Amino acid sequence: MPTMSELEEARRALDAPLFADLAGDAQVSFEFFPPKSEKMEAQLWDAIQTLSPLGPRFVAVTYGAGGSTRERTHATVARIASETAIPAAAHLTCVDATKEEVDEIARAYWEAGVRHIVALRGDPPRAGESFEQHPGGYRNAADLVAGLRKIAPFEISVAAYPECHPDSLSVAADLENLKAKIDAGATRATTQFFFEPECFFRFRDKVAAHGMDIEILPGIMPVTNFAAISRMAAMNGTAVPSWMGRLFEGLDDHPAARQLVAATVAAELCRKLYAGGVRHFHFYTLNRAELAFAICHLLGLRANAKALEKAA
């Protein structure tokens, strides 16, 4: 049940201009993918420099299917850890590697100063295939979390699925899988992206009812390309509201207008989540800063002046 302060906040959100006088008490984190070229690396670092003055709790760097970006992920995370003051989190998966190989990577991260791992089962290296445990490898994310706990006192984030992981047999089985990851030692869970605030609130209630007491960060994906997001959503089992398709219709040749619409939609989602008590938002940036920065600004966050001077 919502608390009185949350109900009061919800009332203000309806009565006042949607983003008027927010307290600036929201916290954020950002997710990037490792660059494939010098041009993409420059774009990534531009995004990091733009977003870092907002004081993110951490930034995460993804891991390609089947560990295909292993070296680039490590290089990117190590550079963030050595050249910025932002806590860096490295994605690590169970795919196509033995336990010894994964453990070696984890130890290398610890030696590089990385203290936060995003522990995932991982996607199969080839689209359409089912996940199979590598001989001698970790069998799933919960097993990986337990293994990491034996290596070093990492902060460990895991994935959560408000609309159920597509490989899960049922919602109940999916919740049990999340509980196994928490019981193994996970620090927090970050959700797959979603587009309706009620989706997150229902999931949060289910997690609590299932006896899990853990921080859950909503994963926010601003829609920069509706067709691409729709394909990703179909693979992840994420529902795309019909109104969203109508909203982005006709904007393919108008990138600036599409950016404005994308920022508006994502910011409204975040505002409704804020009204429901959410105070930490995790943004899937796709290595672009503009949308995430605009949404954070609407949520009341302001760039730190000293950080801006350092970034310049």
C-alpha positions as CSV (number, residue, x, y, z in Angstrom):
1,M,0.0,0.0,0.0
2,P,1.3,3.5,-0.8
3,T,2.3,5.6,2.2
4,M,0.7,8.9,3.0
5,S,3.7,10.8,1.7
6,E,3.6,8.9,-1.6
7,L,-0.2,9.6,-1.9
8,E,0.5,13.3,-1.3
9,E,3.3,13.2,-3.9
10,A,0.9,11.6,-6.4
11,R,-1.7,14.2,-5.7
12,R,0.9,17.0,-6.3
13,A,1.9,15.3,-9.6
14,L,-1.7,15.6,-10.8
15,D,-2.5,19.0,-9.4
16,A,0.7,20.9,-10.4
17,P,2.7,21.1,-13.6
18,L,4.2,17.6,-14.0
19,F,7.8,18.6,-13.4
20,A,7.4,21.7,-11.2
21,D,9.6,22.0,-8.2
22,L,10.9,18.4,-7.9
23,A,13.2,18.0,-4.9
24,G,16.2,16.9,-6.9
25,D,16.5,13.8,-4.7
26,A,16.4,11.3,-7.5
27,Q,19.5,9.2,-8.2
28,V,20.5,7.8,-11.6
29,S,22.8,5.3,-13.2
30,F,23.6,4.9,-16.9
31,E,24.4,1.9,-19.1
32,F,26.7,1.9,-22.1
33,F,28.0,-0.6,-24.6
34,P,31.6,-1.0,-25.6
35,P,32.6,0.9,-28.8
36,K,33.5,-1.0,-32.0
37,S,35.4,1.8,-33.6
38,E,37.4,5.0,-32.9
39,K,34.3,7.1,-33.9
40,M,32.1,5.1,-31.6
41,E,34.6,5.4,-28.8
42,A,34.7,9.2,-29.1
43,Q,30.8,9.2,-29.0
44,L,30.9,7.0,-25.9
45,W,33.3,9.3,-24.1
46,D,31.4,12.4,-25.1
47,A,28.3,10.8,-23.5
48,I,30.2,9.9,-20.3
49,Q,31.6,13.4,-20.0
50,T,28.1,14.9,-20.6
51,L,26.4,12.7,-18.0
52,S,29.1,12.4,-15.3
53,P,28.4,15.9,-13.8
54,L,24.9,14.6,-12.9
55,G,26.7,12.4,-10.2
56,P,25.5,8.9,-11.2
57,R,25.7,6.2,-8.6
58,F,27.4,4.1,-11.2
59,V,27.7,3.5,-14.9
60,A,27.6,0.0,-16.4
61,V,29.1,-1.4,-19.5
62,T,27.4,-4.3,-21.3
63,Y,28.8,-7.6,-22.6
64,G,27.9,-8.9,-26.0
65,A,26.1,-12.1,-26.7
66,G,28.4,-15.1,-26.1
67,G,31.0,-12.8,-24.5
68,S,31.7,-11.3,-28.0
69,T,32.8,-8.0,-26.5
70,R,34.8,-9.4,-23.6
71,E,38.0,-7.5,-24.2
72,R,36.3,-4.2,-25.3
73,T,34.1,-4.3,-22.2
74,H,37.1,-4.8,-19.9
75,A,39.0,-2.0,-21.6
76,T,36.1,0.4,-21.4
77,V,35.3,-0.4,-17.7
78,A,39.0,-0.1,-16.8
79,R,39.3,3.3,-18.5
80,I,36.2,4.6,-16.7
81,A,37.6,3.3,-13.4
82,S,41.0,4.9,-14.0
83,E,40.1,8.2,-15.7
84,T,36.8,9.2,-13.9
85,A,35.4,9.4,-10.4
86,I,32.3,7.4,-11.4
87,P,32.0,3.9,-10.0
88,A,32.1,1.6,-13.0
89,A,30.1,-1.7,-13.2
90,A,31.1,-4.5,-15.6
91,H,28.6,-6.9,-17.1
92,L,29.7,-10.5,-16.8
93,T,27.9,-13.6,-18.2
94,C,28.1,-17.4,-18.0
95,V,28.2,-17.9,-21.8
96,D,30.9,-19.8,-23.6
97,A,33.4,-19.8,-20.7
98,T,34.4,-22.1,-17.9
99,K,34.2,-21.1,-14.3
100,E,37.9,-20.6,-14.2
101,E,37.8,-18.3,-17.2
102,V,35.0,-16.2,-15.7
103,D,36.7,-16.1,-12.3
104,E,39.9,-14.9,-14.0
105,I,38.0,-12.0,-15.6
106,A,36.4,-11.1,-12.3
107,R,39.8,-11.1,-10.5
108,A,41.2,-8.9,-13.3
109,Y,38.3,-6.4,-12.7
110,W,39.0,-6.3,-9.0
111,E,42.7,-5.7,-9.6
112,A,41.7,-2.9,-12.0
113,G,39.7,-1.2,-9.3
114,V,36.3,-2.3,-10.4
115,R,34.1,-3.2,-7.4
116,H,30.7,-3.7,-9.1
117,I,29.7,-6.6,-11.4
118,V,26.4,-7.0,-13.2
119,A,26.0,-10.7,-13.1
120,L,23.9,-12.2,-16.0
121,R,23.2,-15.6,-17.4
122,G,23.8,-14.1,-20.8
123,D,22.3,-14.6,-24.3
124,P,23.4,-17.5,-26.6
125,P,26.1,-16.4,-29.1
126,R,23.8,-17.2,-32.0
127,A,20.3,-15.8,-32.3
128,G,17.4,-18.3,-32.0
129,E,19.4,-20.8,-30.0
130,S,18.6,-21.8,-26.5
131,F,21.1,-21.2,-23.7
132,E,23.2,-24.2,-22.8
133,Q,25.6,-24.4,-19.8
134,H,29.2,-24.4,-21.0
135,P,31.0,-27.6,-19.9
136,G,32.6,-26.6,-16.6
137,G,30.9,-23.2,-16.7
138,Y,28.4,-21.5,-14.4
139,R,24.9,-22.8,-15.0
140,N,23.0,-19.6,-14.5
141,A,23.1,-16.1,-13.0
142,A,22.5,-17.3,-9.4
143,D,25.4,-19.7,-9.7
144,L,27.6,-16.9,-11.1
145,V,26.6,-14.6,-8.2
146,A,27.6,-17.3,-5.7
147,G,30.9,-17.7,-7.5
148,L,31.7,-14.0,-7.5
149,R,31.0,-13.9,-3.7
150,K,33.8,-16.4,-3.2
151,I,36.3,-14.2,-5.2
152,A,35.9,-10.7,-3.7
153,P,33.3,-8.6,-1.9
154,F,31.9,-7.2,-5.1
155,E,28.7,-5.1,-5.3
156,I,26.6,-7.3,-7.5
157,S,23.6,-6.2,-9.6
158,V,21.3,-8.8,-11.4
159,A,18.5,-8.6,-13.9
160,A,14.8,-8.6,-13.2
161,Y,11.9,-9.0,-15.6
162,P,8.7,-7.1,-14.8
163,E,6.9,-8.9,-17.7
164,C,8.7,-12.3,-17.1
165,H,11.8,-13.6,-18.9
166,P,10.9,-15.2,-22.2
167,D,12.7,-18.4,-21.2
168,S,10.8,-18.7,-17.9
169,L,8.1,-21.3,-17.6
170,S,5.9,-19.0,-15.6
171,V,5.8,-15.8,-13.6
172,A,6.2,-17.8,-10.4
173,A,9.3,-19.6,-11.8
174,D,10.7,-16.2,-12.9
175,L,10.3,-14.8,-9.4
176,E,11.9,-17.9,-7.9
177,N,14.9,-17.4,-10.2
178,L,15.2,-13.8,-9.0
179,K,15.0,-15.0,-5.4
180,A,17.8,-17.5,-6.1
181,K,20.0,-14.7,-7.3
182,I,19.2,-12.6,-4.2
183,D,19.8,-15.6,-1.9
184,A,23.1,-16.1,-3.6
185,G,24.3,-12.6,-2.6
186,A,23.0,-10.1,-5.1
187,T,23.0,-6.5,-4.0
188,R,20.2,-5.1,-6.2
189,A,18.1,-5.9,-9.3
190,T,17.7,-3.8,-12.4
191,T,14.7,-4.4,-14.6
192,Q,14.4,-4.9,-18.3
193,F,12.9,-1.9,-19.9
194,F,9.2,-1.4,-19.9
195,F,6.8,1.3,-21.0
196,E,3.9,1.5,-18.5
197,P,4.5,2.6,-14.8
198,E,1.9,0.1,-13.6
199,C,4.1,-2.7,-15.0
200,F,6.8,-1.8,-12.6
201,F,4.5,-1.2,-9.6
202,R,2.8,-4.6,-10.1
203,F,6.2,-6.3,-10.3
204,R,7.5,-4.5,-7.2
205,D,4.5,-5.7,-5.3
206,K,5.0,-9.3,-6.5
207,V,8.7,-9.2,-5.4
208,A,7.7,-8.0,-2.0
209,A,4.9,-10.6,-1.7
210,H,7.5,-13.2,-2.6
211,G,9.5,-12.4,0.4
212,M,12.3,-10.5,-1.4
213,D,13.7,-7.3,0.3
214,I,16.0,-5.8,-2.3
215,E,16.5,-2.5,-4.1
216,I,14.9,-2.7,-7.6
217,L,16.0,-0.1,-10.2
218,P,13.6,0.5,-13.1
219,G,15.4,0.2,-16.4
220,I,14.4,3.2,-18.7
221,M,14.9,2.9,-22.5
222,P,14.1,6.2,-24.3
223,V,12.7,5.3,-27.7
224,T,15.2,6.7,-30.2
225,N,14.2,4.3,-33.0
226,F,10.7,2.8,-32.7
227,A,11.2,0.0,-35.1
228,A,14.4,-1.1,-33.4
229,I,12.9,-0.9,-29.9
230,S,9.9,-2.9,-31.1
231,R,12.3,-5.7,-32.3
232,M,14.1,-5.6,-29.0
233,A,10.9,-5.7,-27.0
234,A,9.7,-8.7,-29.0
235,M,12.8,-10.6,-28.1
236,N,12.6,-9.7,-24.4
237,G,8.9,-10.2,-24.0
238,T,8.2,-6.5,-23.4
239,A,4.8,-5.2,-24.2
240,V,4.8,-2.1,-26.4
241,P,1.6,0.0,-26.0
242,S,-0.4,0.5,-29.2
243,W,-0.5,4.3,-28.5
244,M,3.3,4.4,-28.7
245,G,3.3,3.2,-32.3
246,R,0.8,5.8,-33.2
247,L,2.8,8.5,-31.4
248,F,6.0,7.8,-33.4
249,E,4.2,7.2,-36.7
250,G,5.4,9.7,-39.3
251,L,8.6,10.7,-37.5
252,D,11.1,8.6,-39.3
253,D,12.3,11.5,-41.4
254,H,12.2,14.0,-38.5
255,P,14.9,13.0,-36.1
256,A,14.8,16.2,-34.0
257,A,11.0,15.9,-33.5
258,R,11.5,12.2,-32.7
259,Q,14.0,13.1,-30.0
260,L,11.5,15.5,-28.5
261,V,8.7,13.0,-28.5
262,A,11.1,10.3,-27.1
263,A,12.2,12.6,-24.2
264,T,8.6,13.5,-23.4
265,V,7.4,9.9,-23.3
266,A,10.3,8.7,-21.2
267,A,10.2,11.7,-18.8
268,E,6.5,11.1,-18.2
269,L,7.2,7.5,-17.4
270,C,9.9,8.5,-14.9
271,R,7.7,11.2,-13.4
272,K,4.9,8.7,-12.7
273,L,7.5,6.3,-11.2
274,Y,8.8,9.1,-9.0
275,A,5.2,9.8,-7.9
276,G,5.0,6.1,-6.9
277,G,8.1,6.4,-4.7
278,V,10.9,5.5,-7.1
279,R,14.1,7.5,-6.4
280,H,16.7,5.7,-8.6
281,F,16.4,5.4,-12.4
282,H,18.7,3.3,-14.6
283,F,19.0,4.6,-18.2
284,Y,19.9,2.5,-21.2
285,T,21.6,5.2,-23.1
286,L,22.7,3.5,-26.3
287,N,25.8,5.6,-25.9
288,R,24.0,8.9,-26.4
289,A,23.6,11.4,-23.7
290,E,21.0,13.9,-24.8
291,L,17.8,12.1,-23.9
292,A,19.0,10.9,-20.6
293,F,20.4,14.3,-19.7
294,A,17.1,16.0,-20.6
295,I,15.1,13.5,-18.5
296,C,17.4,13.9,-15.5
297,H,17.0,17.6,-15.8
298,L,13.2,17.3,-15.7
299,L,13.5,15.1,-12.7
300,G,15.2,18.0,-10.9
301,L,18.9,16.9,-11.2
302,R,21.4,19.6,-12.0
303,A,25.0,19.2,-13.2
304,N,27.6,19.8,-10.6
305,A,29.5,23.0,-11.5
306,K,32.9,21.7,-10.4
307,A,32.3,18.5,-12.3
308,L,31.4,20.5,-15.4
309,E,34.7,22.4,-15.1
310,K,36.7,19.1,-14.8
311,A,34.8,17.6,-17.8
312,A,35.7,20.7,-19.9
